[in-house]
Amino acid sequence: MGEPTAIFSIHDEKDDEIRDIVQQVYAALKEKGYNPVNQMVGYILSEDPTYITTHKGARSLIRKIDRYDLLQALLRSYLNV
């Protein structure tokens, strides 16, 4: 028999990228004195980019992520699936 087939999940790679961006945006918001969780929730619900500071390119970074993908990644992380 050959070697077992490796299982690769595109979600793992995408989730890692999303996690990195969210952490950078969180840090930028916190550094500017905002409540990062409230600001990001406002952005997710409204898709209004003004919830995210332009400090350290945070607004540009968060807009690279599709909100649907972001919500999926957040739920997968929260549910550990």
Rosetta silent file (secondary structure, phi, psi, omega in degrees, C-alpha in Angstrom):
SEQUENCE: MGEPTAIFSIHDEKDDEIRDIVQQVYAALKEKGYNPVNQMVGYILSEDPTYITTHKGARSLIRKIDRYDLLQALLRSYLNV
SCORE:     score description
SCORE:     0.000 S_00000001
   1 L     0.000  148.593  177.461    0.000    0.000    0.000 S_00000001
   2 L   -80.177 -176.164  178.476    1.074    3.574   -0.650 S_00000001
   3 L   -72.920  150.720  179.343    1.252    6.335    1.838 S_00000001
   4 L   -63.640  148.394  179.169   -2.014    7.642    3.265 S_00000001
   5 L   -71.443  130.822  177.306   -3.555   10.568    1.492 S_00000001
   6 L   -77.087  136.969  177.760   -2.925   13.859    3.243 S_00000001
   7 L   -98.700  124.372 -179.271   -6.059   15.814    3.991 S_00000001
   8 L  -119.167  131.755  178.809   -5.757   19.510    3.291 S_00000001
   9 L  -113.216  122.034  176.495   -8.401   22.011    4.233 S_00000001
  10 H   -62.193  -27.707 -179.661   -8.554   25.345    2.448 S_00000001
  11 H   -63.302  -38.295 -179.261  -10.421   26.612    5.511 S_00000001
  12 H   -60.021  -46.474 -179.560   -7.359   26.164    7.711 S_00000001
  13 H   -66.787  -45.204 -179.925   -5.196   28.359    5.488 S_00000001
  14 H   -64.822  -42.008  179.199   -7.930   30.957    4.973 S_00000001
  15 H   -62.623  -38.008  177.224   -8.773   30.971    8.695 S_00000001
  16 H   -62.667  -42.195  178.437   -5.117   31.583    9.536 S_00000001
  17 H   -64.928  -43.970  179.328   -5.055   34.574    7.173 S_00000001
  18 H   -63.390  -43.844  179.422   -8.311   35.913    8.617 S_00000001
  19 H   -58.630  -43.321 -179.943   -7.038   35.425   12.192 S_00000001
  20 H   -62.657  -45.080 -179.856   -3.870   37.372   11.364 S_00000001
  21 H   -65.282  -45.130 -179.302   -5.828   40.260    9.836 S_00000001
  22 H   -61.445  -39.939  178.629   -8.342   40.373   12.701 S_00000001
  23 H   -65.746  -39.224  177.639   -5.516   40.460   15.236 S_00000001
  24 H   -65.898  -42.821  179.050   -3.809   43.319   13.387 S_00000001
  25 H   -65.034  -42.989  177.716   -7.075   45.274   13.167 S_00000001
  26 H   -56.732  -47.960 -178.323   -7.773   44.585   16.851 S_00000001
  27 H   -62.786  -41.358 -179.866   -4.323   45.899   17.819 S_00000001
  28 H   -65.348  -42.994  178.443   -4.729   49.043   15.707 S_00000001
  29 H   -63.741  -44.217 -179.794   -8.149   49.799   17.201 S_00000001
  30 H   -62.889  -43.006 -179.853   -6.892   49.209   20.733 S_00000001
  31 H   -60.767  -32.853  179.843   -3.841   51.396   20.117 S_00000001
  32 L   -85.905   -0.350  175.349   -6.121   54.239   19.022 S_00000001
  33 L    91.170   10.539  178.326   -8.217   53.879   22.194 S_00000001
  34 L   -86.935  163.990  170.257  -11.300   52.236   20.689 S_00000001
  35 L   -86.865  102.092 -172.254  -13.163   49.218   22.029 S_00000001
  36 H   -58.291  -39.859 -178.314  -11.991   46.778   19.316 S_00000001
  37 H   -64.832  -47.651  179.444  -14.766   44.211   19.794 S_00000001
  38 H   -60.985  -41.946 -178.712  -17.542   46.812   19.571 S_00000001
  39 H   -65.989  -42.767 -179.139  -15.968   48.435   16.523 S_00000001
  40 H   -69.745  -36.336  175.570  -15.502   45.143   14.676 S_00000001
  41 H   -62.949  -44.028  176.798  -19.049   44.012   15.477 S_00000001
  42 H   -57.529  -42.823  178.381  -20.328   47.323   14.119 S_00000001
  43 H   -64.166  -47.261 -177.577  -18.329   46.778   10.945 S_00000001
  44 H   -61.143  -43.450 -177.751  -19.512   43.178   10.510 S_00000001
  45 H   -71.070  -35.912 -173.353  -23.171   44.089   10.995 S_00000001
  46 H  -104.942  -21.090 -171.442  -23.178   47.196    8.833 S_00000001
  47 L    60.259   22.607  176.644  -20.227   46.706    6.458 S_00000001
  48 L   -87.367  111.085 -175.278  -19.519   50.387    7.137 S_00000001
  49 H   -66.401  -14.233 -179.391  -15.721   50.711    6.980 S_00000001
  50 H   -69.842  -10.773  173.307  -15.723   53.828    9.141 S_00000001
  51 H   -68.409  -20.268 -175.683  -16.045   51.552   12.194 S_00000001
  52 L  -109.132  130.749  179.826  -12.413   50.574   11.541 S_00000001
  53 L   -65.404  154.232  173.659   -9.560   53.030   11.964 S_00000001
  54 L   -85.332   -7.941  179.585   -7.184   53.767    9.113 S_00000001
  55 H   -53.941  130.304  179.271   -4.344   53.554   11.660 S_00000001
  56 H    57.409   25.947  176.950   -1.733   51.023   10.506 S_00000001
  57 H    70.547   19.283 -174.952   -3.829   50.256    7.412 S_00000001
  58 H   -60.204  -40.498 -178.441   -6.455   48.455    9.506 S_00000001
  59 H   -64.768  -41.939  177.601   -9.388   49.579    7.350 S_00000001
  60 H   -65.021  -39.099  179.896   -7.721   48.349    4.182 S_00000001
  61 H   -63.447  -49.460 -175.319   -6.829   45.057    5.845 S_00000001
  62 H   -64.940  -29.677 -179.175  -10.328   44.279    7.122 S_00000001
  63 L   -75.539   -9.236  175.395  -11.825   45.047    3.713 S_00000001
  64 L   -75.344  -17.682 -176.633   -9.682   42.272    2.187 S_00000001
  65 L   -99.666  128.413  172.813  -11.860   39.754    4.034 S_00000001
  66 L   -67.667  133.819 -176.989  -15.305   38.861    2.767 S_00000001
  67 H   -59.464  -36.376  178.122  -17.725   39.279    5.687 S_00000001
  68 H   -61.859  -44.824  177.503  -19.259   35.847    5.030 S_00000001
  69 H   -63.511  -39.501  179.184  -15.796   34.260    5.247 S_00000001
  70 H   -62.505  -46.668  179.620  -15.075   36.258    8.401 S_00000001
  71 H   -63.770  -40.876  177.173  -18.261   35.083   10.097 S_00000001
  72 H   -60.672  -46.338 -179.069  -17.585   31.474    9.105 S_00000001
  73 H   -63.058  -41.051  178.915  -14.044   31.663   10.495 S_00000001
  74 H   -62.562  -43.908  179.741  -15.275   33.241   13.721 S_00000001
  75 H   -67.286  -42.079  177.840  -17.885   30.528   14.224 S_00000001
  76 H   -59.932  -41.571  179.988  -15.437   27.730   13.401 S_00000001
  77 H   -66.556  -45.568 -178.509  -13.004   29.195   15.919 S_00000001
  78 H   -63.372  -39.048 -177.150  -15.666   29.683   18.592 S_00000001
  79 H   -90.562   -3.047 -178.499  -17.028   26.168   18.124 S_00000001
  80 L    55.990   43.759  178.320  -13.579   24.596   17.711 S_00000001
  81 L  -118.309    0.000    0.000  -14.584   22.870   14.473 S_00000001
